[in-house]
Amino acid sequence: MDNTFDVIVIGLGAVGAATTYQLAKSGARVLGLDRYAPPHDLGSTHGETRITRLACGEGVEYTPFARRSHEIWRALERETGESLFVQNGLLVISGAGNRAAAHGNPDFLQTTIDAATMHGVAHEHLDDTQIRRRFPAFAIADGDAGYFEPAAGFLFPERCVSVQLRLAEQLGAALHLRETALDFTADADGVNVVTDTAEYRAGRLVLAAGPWLPQLAPSLSPLLRIRRQVLVWFRVADDAVIADYRLDRFPVFYWQVPREQAIYGFPSLDGKTIKLATEQYKTTTTPETVARDATAEEISEVYRNYVAPFFPGITGECARSAVCLYTCTDDARFIVDDLPGYDNVVVASPCSGHGFKHSAALGEAIAGRTLGRGGMLSLDGFRLPR
């Protein structure tokens, strides 16, 4: 077997799958490695749905990546016949008091509006009366304000990863699943990667290992924190109530409720349940030590503090739950850059819980950068601190 490639990609989640696909599409001889068999539920790329939006409260510079990703998702749908992207709109809600900051940004709602204005994203500003009239499922407070973006919606992450890996393989990529990368070394001519079963050589290496990244690149450990997040599917009270949570009446949302954490969620896809989640940034974990199951107390706490006061039509009955991992930087910024000390190793960590929506475009840009061909979008804004 020839173990020599143009590029090796370690980690085949959101960005790794997109990068592998784009490399193969460009004609590169590429090897994709993953310790599991993506899509799986042990990292960050699972949970049925992911929000996508063009205007991002994390920063105005993210919009071009979200917009290009939307184009790629639609192209993939046309090519494969798969449903990957549903546009049912996004509602961002905030209000008075100490609620504005999120994802490293002091005013998430205003930055969302600024990004929409700067990049020509169609949107509406809604006051509390307008929100109540159009979206009665949200029990908002007087004085709350909203941003509505009709082009936003949600992605099916497992399908997105599967489609790109399948196409990458059809284009000639070698995918070695359930094979763990243990170490790598580099010299002026390329990179050697050692796994638990073999050794490979390539001109370039892309590290897209998500929460396993600190293990492969220990020099990045001071910059990265692995946060455990809980996702819960609660049952809706009855058939009369479920109408307010249908796809055509209930947008994806990000709500800065007057609590310690914000809450986000999705319309009901099964006519019985609704997926909701909060985001915590206090405790850290590792992929090896994380508690993989949500406890009854955690689920009860989410319902008591973040669901019952704001969604009166949702019951406390949990239909299912999941745990996912955020790989976070202190300022919620992405990292896409050469690994310090290596000219032929790219680290790709579009992290902090808001990377999936950008992953298709990031994969395209990373592939172009890795092959020295440039790309449609610049990655300079995601460089490591110097």
Phi, psi and omega in degrees: 000135177279116183258026181247134185223165172287315183219141170247134176245123177257118183101118185240041171278215186304302185280324179297318178295317180295318180294317179299316178299313183292325176296314179296321178297330179278357178094005179285150173272109191235142173246126174253128181244139173209138181290343176240202180235086182300148358282136178227177186248029184251359181235242186236356189246069180198182178106017172081313184219152173222137178291141168229141183208148181278315178269124189242127179292348178285340179161147183292340184284350182277339186304317179301327179288320177295317181296315179295323178299318177303319178297319181291319179301316181295321178295320178294322176298315180296322183287325189250341185080003179279148171267115184245334194219121178246123179261103176235014176089159179233136173241120172255128183238135174215180182197191185289160176092196186276065183235352194285326188285143175192146175052044177077008183244131184291339179216088187297314182296314182294322178294325175300314179296318179298318180296319179296317180294315182297321188256010176068036179273125179298132182200168177228147169262130183239136172268181186298322180296316180294321178297314181298321183290317185275329185227075187293348180290340183269117178272077185276164179269157174301136179091351176295152180230157183222159174237128179240129181237106185292335182280351181280178180169222181217155178249157172260097191298319181297320178293319181301316179293314182301315182299314183291323177292321179297315179293322178301317180294320178297331179273003174110358178294143173265122179249116178252098181267157184057036177231120188265124173287126183260323185195166174213154174227157182222150172224188185295337185261349181163200187227140170253134177239127178253129176245184179284359179227342186199181175229140185229158179234141177208161176286327183220155179230136174244122178262107180233047192269006176056232184293348175270358182300318179300333178286321182280330181230076185303335180295341179270351185307320179297342183265345190241139175231134179263119183248133178272130181236147182247131176247137183226136173255107179264149178281141175275148192304307184199179183296328179293321181286325187300337180302325181286348182250009179290160182305323184276354182236348187232109181280165165297153185212155170228116190237117176275079181290160180283063179222180181294325181241158170277170177228144176226162183188187192220161174292165177287127179262343182246001181074012182226326187230166174223136180270129179225154178203153172250179179227121179248142183231026182260315185259152179240164181206191173222161178298336181275329186254354184297142172285114189281345181245140174285137179277162177300323180292320178299315180296317179298320181294319177300314181294314186296317187263335189238350182244302184306317182287344190240344180225080186297343181272000182255134180273171177274006181281121181270119177279323175194168179212166178208162176237135174229168185243130170261132169263112194245144164259161184298329181254013178065019180275156173281159170235115172221106189193169170295138175294130181308130181090358182229127177270349185234022177233120178256130174260131182235103179230077174279089204241201175068021171089002181231028185269334190298320183300335182261357195295322182297315179289324177297318178300319178297315181291320179294320177298315179298317179296316183296325180271002179071024183254001185070196180190176180292329186236143180275139177260007186299331181289352183248021179291154174291153174300139181258000000 
